[in-house]
Amino acid sequence: MSAEAEAGAAQRTVRSIISYLLLFALVVIAAVGLSGLLGRLLGEGAETATADVAGLARSLAFTLVGGPLAVLLWRVVWRQLGDGAERGSVSWGLYVTGAYLISLITVASSLLGALSTLIGGHSLQWRQSMATGLVWAAVWAWHRWMWRDLRKRPLHLAGVPAVLGAYSGLVIGTGGAVGALSALLAAALREATATAVGKPWWVSVLQSLVWAVGGGLVWWWHWNHDGGRLAGTGFAGVALIAVGVLGPGLLTLSGAGITVFVLLRLLFDRVEAAELLLEPLAPAIAAAAIGSLIWVYHRGLARESPVTIRQGSQLVTSGVALLAAASGTGVIVNATLALAATPLAGSGARTLLFGGVSSLLVGGPVWWFVWKPLDRESGVTSGAAGDSGSWLNARRLYLMVVFGISAVVAVITLLVIGFRLFEYYLGEVTGGSLVDRIRAPLGLLAATCLAAGYHFAVWRRERAVPTAGGPARTHAIGQVVLVTGGDPAPLRRLIEDITGAGVTVWRRAGAGAAVAAPASAADAARLAGELQGVSGRRVLVTVRPDGTIDVIPLQD
């Protein structure tokens, strides 16, 4: 490409970025202005529309200035999208994704909030939320039409709105479900302790159910109807691990830990009234129950996903459990030092000890089950991964990350301990012994050193272990495009296991659509023979209607 052509491409890129940023800002400004005006129209009484003069002026300016400018700029941009190069701009995909996601979240939160507020009996507050929801619903419908338009929809990031929309609905629905179950359990506990006060219990349950059902509908629509579940992109895999595995894992373990903590206090530390001790129990049980359901569902999806997603899911689960277990260990050391320094310590140290024990009891078994520390071969041949080479590399990277984070935490805690020591001996500090001043960072340091030492030892042991299969696995193929008419999952797993490469599936149309993908041992051997000696950045694998497999290296 000549220098003049490169300069022209750079100018088009800068122009598109500026255009879409400006269009995004104008759309948001116009929507905010319209929401304010519609909210005033829906308000009760004439004073509602005229009391706030500054707010009315802002809404009018946003609507009458920002609105026409947004329409004018959109018409220019929309006309330019007839060019295929403009459709292929990443800026266009980012604009549609960002505007669609923000409008979707605003619509869901406003409309669900309005309905929830109306159930609670606040007849005035729901009107502004309803106005905001109606305006942003129009913005959402507009951008959804652009996203689904076959002629001008983005060529890049086309599946991202479905994925983000699904997980946005999942987060909203999860919060509502946890709130509904928590309110129901809290009502049951109040009945058990004869302390029912305040508004009827069913109001809170119904308000939370509105959020749960609304978020569930948003999730289902984007997950199933819009194809978020079938998106096989790298972004979809990262979102699955981050939102479907990491988030629910943290929610489940934190809820389970608080539940165990409350039970331990009920059994051995009943220094407060039962009502106060039971107060965190309902939300904790709800979080653990709802979080575990979502966690199990997405871990099942991860096990059916490509090898890298399966590995990431398992390692993230191990990391979440390790965080809970290590935190519990540090708190136990902290509480033990408090009890040792002051044998007549009050209930505070004992309560702290129960907190550490509960965290360790919850995180430790999960980490043991997932990581399998006694299985010395797990780092080479285990892990639902099916590919020992990539699994070993993933484990090594995970071990290095854990060791690195532990080292950083250890350095910080050492600095804190040193500061506390010098402050104690050099200054005129009153109140509390030296142990009381350093026991919290010392407990964190002990837990960090244990985690760092173990993972560093495992890393050194596995660094010397060659990949199962040795040099026979060359990983000479970068990406495989599989064309088949049947279920692609068995054949995709075989290709991943043989080559270690990522697999993109294209479904065959027409007569070949009923072909079943091979998955037997003979098929695996035949496929391995076809792939033997094949190398390239991209390789096409096709399955004919009669079951014949063709392997075609593609030119870069």
N, C-alpha and C positions, 0 to 999 in steps of 0.2 A: 504494500500500500504506500502510495506517495505521501510526501509531507503535506501536500494540499488536501488530499483525501482524509488524512488523519486529523488535520485541523477542522475540516468540515464535520467529521463525525463527532469530535469533541464539542464543537459548537452546538450541534443538534442535541447532544446529551445534556449540556448545561441548560439549553433552552427548555427541554422537556422537564428537567428537574424544577426550574423556576416556575414553569407554567402549572405543573401539578401541585406544587406547594402553595402557590397563590390560589388556585382553584379550591384546594382543601380548606384554606383559611377562610375564603369567601363563603363557602358552603356552611361552615360551622357558624360564622358570624350571622348569616341570614337565618339559619335555623334557630339560633339563640334569640334573635329579634322576633321572629314569628312566634316562638314559644312564649315570650313575654307578653306579646299583644293578645294571643289567644287566651292566656291565663287571666288577663284582665277582663276579657269579654266573658269568660266563664265565672268570674268572681261575682259575689253577691253584693248588690248595692252600688250606687253610682260613685260613692267615695272610694271604692276599691280601685276604680280605673283612673281617678284623678289625684289621689292622696300623694302618691310618689311621683312627683313631676320629673325628677332626674331619671328615674327608672323608665318612665314612659318615653322620655326623649331618647334615651339609649335604645330602647326597643324599636322606636320609629326609625332612627338613624340606621341601625343594623339592618332593618327590613328594607327600607326604601333606597338605601345606598348599596348595601352589600348584596341584596337579592338580585337586582338587575345586573350588577357587575358579574355575579356568579353565573347567571344565565348566559350573558354575552360571552364570557370566557369559555364556558362549557361548549357553546355552539362552535367556537373556533376549534377547540380541541377535538370535538366529536367529528368535525369535518376532516381533520387531519388524520384521524384513525382509519380512514379508508386506505391509507398506505400501510403495507404489510410491515415495513420497517418500524413505523410508529407503534403498531400493535405489539411488536416484539420488544419494545422498550421496557426495561425493568421499572422505570419510573411510573409507567401506566399501571403495571401490576401492583406496585407498592401503593399507588393512590387508591385504586379500587379496593385493595385489601384493607388499608387503614380506614377509609371512609365507611366501608361496609361494617367492619368490626365495631367502630365507635358508635355508629348509628344503631347497630343491633344491641349492643350493651345498654345504650341510653334508652332505647325503646323498651327493652325487657325490664330494666330497673324502674323506669317511670311508670309503665302500665301496671306492673305487679305491685309496685309501691302504692299506686293510687288505689288499687283494689284492696290491698291489705289495710291501708289507712281507712278506707270506707267501712271495712268490717269492724275496725276498732271504734267507729262512731265519730270520727273527725270529719265532718261534712265539708269544712272549708279547705283543709290541707290537701285533699285529694284532687281538687280542681286544677291546681297548678301542675301537679304531677301528670294528670291526664292530658293537659294541654301540651306539655313537653313531649309526652309519649306520642300523641297524635302527629305533631309536626315531625318528629324524628322518624316516625313510622313511614311518612311520605319520603323522607330522605333515604331510609333503608330500602324501600321498594324501588326507588329510582336507581340506586346503585346495584341492587340485585338484578334489575333488568339489564343494566350495562354489563354486569359480570356474566350473565347467562346468554347475552346476545351472541349468536353464532358468527356474525360478520365482524364485530369489532371488539369482542371480549379479549382480555390480555392473553398473550401467548406464554408469558412467563408468570409464575406464581398463580396459575389458574386454579389450582386445588387448595391453595392456602386459606381462602375465606371459609371453605367448608370445614377444614380442620379446626381453625380458630373459633368458628361459630359453634362447632360441636363442644369444644372444651370450655368455651365461655358458658354455654348452657349447663354443662356438667358442674362447673363451679357454683353457679347460681342455684341449681337444683340440689347440690350437696348441702349448701348452707341452709336451704329451706328444710330439707329432710332432717338434718341434725337438729334444727330448731324445733320442728314439729315433734320429733321423738323425745327431745329433751323436755319440752313443755308437758307432754303426756306423762313422762316418768316423774317429773317434778310434782305434777298434780297427784299422782299415786302416792308419792312419798309424803306429801302434805296431808293426804287423807290418813296415811298410816300413823303420822305423828300428831294428827288433830290440830294442824296449824294452818288450815286453809283460810287465806285472807285475800283481799283485793278483788280484781275483776274475775269473772268466770274463767275457768281453766280452758274451756273450749275456744275462747276467743284467740288466745295465743296460738293454740294448735292450728286453728283454721287460718290464721294469718301466715304462719310458717308453711302450711300446706299450699297456699297460693304460690309462694316462691318455689316450693319443691315441684309442683306440677308444671308451672310455667317454665322453669329451668329445664325440666325433663323434656318438655315438648320442643324447646329450642335445641336441646342435644339430639333428640331423636330425628328431628327434621334434617339437621345438617349431617348427622352420623349415617343415616340410612338413605334418606331421599336424595341428598346432595352428594353422597359418595365419600364422606369423610373417612369412613371405616376402610374403604378400598384404596385410599390414597397411598401409593407405595413410594412416596418421595422420602428423601432423607429428613426433611423438615417434619413430616408426619411421624417418622420414627422417633425423632427427638421429642416432639410433643407428647407422644405416647409414654415415653419414659419419664418426662418431667411432670406432666399433669396426671397421667394415669397410674404411674407407679410411685414416683417420689412423693407427690402431694398426699395421696391416700395413705401411703406408708407412714408418713409423719403424723397424719391425723389419727390413724389407728393406734400407733404405739403411744402417742401422747394420751389419748383417751384411755387406753388400757392401763398405762402407768398411773394416771390419776385415780382410776378405779381401784387398783390394788392399794394405792396409798391411803385412800379413804377407808378401805376395809381394814388395813393394818391399824389405823388410828382407832377405829371402832373397837378393835379387839384389845389393843395394848396401850392406847394413849387417849382415853376418854376424859380429857381435862376440860372440855368444852361441852356445851349443850348439844344434844343429838341433832337439833335442827341445823346448827352451824356446821357440824361435821358432815352432814349429809348434803349440804348445799351444792358442792361441786360434783356430786355423784351422778345426777341425772344428765347433765351435758357431757360428762366423761363417757358414760355408757353409750349415749347416742353417738358420740364421735367415733368410738371404737366400733360400734355395730355398722354404721353407715360407711365409715372408711374401709372396713374390712371387706364389705361387699364390693365396693368399687375397686379396691386393690386386687382382689381375687379375679374379678372380671378382666382387668387390664393385664394382669400377669398371664392369664390364659391367652389373651390376644398376642402378647409378646412371645409366648412359646410357639405360636403359629407363624411368627414373622420371620424375616431373614435373620441370618446368623448373628449379625452385629446387634440387632435389636434384642435378641434373646440374651446375648451376653450382657448388654447394657442393663437390661431389666434385672438380671440376677445380681450384678455388681452393685447397682443402686440400692437394691433391697438389702444387701449385705452392709452397705455403707450407712443406711438409715438405722439398722439394728445396732451397728457398731457405735454410732453416735449415742444412742440411748444407753447402751451398756457402759460405755466409757464415762458418760455423764454421771450415771449412777455410781460408778466406782469412785470418781472424784468426790462426790457428795458424801459417800460413806467414809472416806478418809478424813474429810473435813469434820464430819460429826464425831468420828472416833477421837480425833485430836481435841475437840471441844469437851467431850466427856472425860478424856484422860487428864486434861489440864485442870478441869473443875469437876471433881467427882460429884459434887452436890449441885451440878448444873440443873436448871429447870427443864421444863418440858420442851423448850425451844430446840435444844440439841437432839433430844429424842425424836421430835417431829422431823428434824432435818435428816436423821438417820433413816427413818422410815421412808422419806422421800427418795433417798439414794437406793435403798433396798428395792423399792417398787420399780424404779427405773431399770435396775440391773435384772430383776426378775422378768421383766417384759422384754428388754432388748437382748439379753444374753441368750435365751433359747432360740430366738429367731435368727440371730447371727450364727449360732452353732449349727442350726439346721441348714441354712443357706450356704455358709462358707465351708462347712465340714472340715474343721481344723485337724482332725485325727486322720483324715484320708490323705495321705501324702501323694497319692496319684491324682487327686482332684485338680491340681493345677495343670495337669497335662492332658488327661483324657476325659475329664468330667464335664459337667455343666451343660446339659441340655443344648449344648452349642453344636455338637456334631462335627466341628472342625477343630481338631486339637491345636493346630498351629495358631489360628486366629484367637482361640480361647486363651492360649498361653500368653500371647502378646497382650490381650486385653487385661488379663490378671496382672501381668507385670506393670502395665500402665496404672492400673488401679492401686497396686501396692506402692508405686512411686508417689502417686498423688496423696495417699494416706500418710505416708512417711513425711512428705514435704509439708503437709498441713500440720502434722504433729510437731515437726521441728519448729515451725513458725510460732505455734502456740506455746511450746516449751520456752523459746527465747523470750516471749512476752511475759510469761509467768515468772521466769527468773529475774527479769528486770523489776517486776512488781515486788517480788520477795526482797531483792536487794534494796529497793527504795524503802520498803517497810523496815528492814533491819537498820539501815543508816538513820532513818527518821527516829527509830526507837532509841538508839544509843547516843545519837548526837543531839537530839532535841529534848525538850522537857515535855514529853508526852505523858499524859495522865489518863487513867482509865483503861483497863484491859491489859492482859499479859502479852508477852511477845508471841506466844503460841496463838492467842486469839487474833493477833494482827496478821499472821502469815498462814493460818490454817486453810483459808479459802483458796489462795493461789497455790499452796502446797498440795492440796488435794487435786486440783486441776493438773498440776505438774506430774503428780504420781500417775494419774490416769493417762496422761499424754505419753509419758515415758513407757508405760506398759504397752500402749497401742503401737507406738513408734518402734519399740524394740522387737515386738512380735512380727510386725509386718516387714521390717527390714530383714529379719532373719529368714522369713519366707521368701522374700525377694531374692536374697543371695542364694538360697537353695534352688529356686526355680530358674535363676539366671543361667545356671550351669546345665540345666536339663535341655537336651535338644528336643525339637518338635517331634511328636510321634509320627513315624513315617520317614524321618530324617530328610536327607536331601532330595528324596524322590518327589517331594511337593515343591514345585518351583514357583507357583503363583504367577505364571507367565501371562495370564489373561486378566485384563483389568475390569471389563464389564461384559456381561452376557445378556443378549436379547433373546428371549425364548418366545417362539411362536407356536401355539398349540390350541387345539379346539376343546380339549377336555379340562379336567381339574388340574391346574398347573402346580399345585402345592407339592405333590410327591416328586415330580421331575425337578422342580426348583430346588428342593432340598438336596437331591442327588448332585445337581450341578454345583451348588454351594459347597457341599462336602468334598467334591472332587477338585474343584478349582480354587475355592476360597474367594471367588469373585462375587460381586453383587449381581443380582439377576433382575432384569426388567421383563415383565410378562406382557406379550401382545396376544389377544385372543383371536383365533382364526374364525372368519365368517364363512358362511356357505356350507358346502357338503362336509367339510372337515370339522365342523363344530361339535360333532358327537364323538370324536375320537377321545379315548381315555388315555391319560398320560401314563407312561410306563413307570413302574415303581418296584418291580421285582428285582431279585439279585441278578438275574440274567440281564435285565435291562441296565442295571447299574454297571455291570461288567462291559456290556456293549457300548454304553455311553462313555465309560472311561477309555475304552479303546479308540473311540472316535475323537476324543479330546486329547489323546496322547500326542505330544509333540506340537500341538496347536498353540500358537502364541499370538498376541496382538492386544491392542488397547481395547478393541471391541470385537466380539465374536457373536455371530448369529446362529442360533440353534433352532431348527424347524422340525416339527413332527408331522409327517405326512398322514393322510387318512388311513393308510395301511400299517401305520406304526413305524415306518422307516424314519430314522433320525439323520438329519443333515447338519453338519457343522461347517460354517462358512466364516472365515476371518474377514473382517471388514477393513477397508482402507481408511486411514486417518484423514 
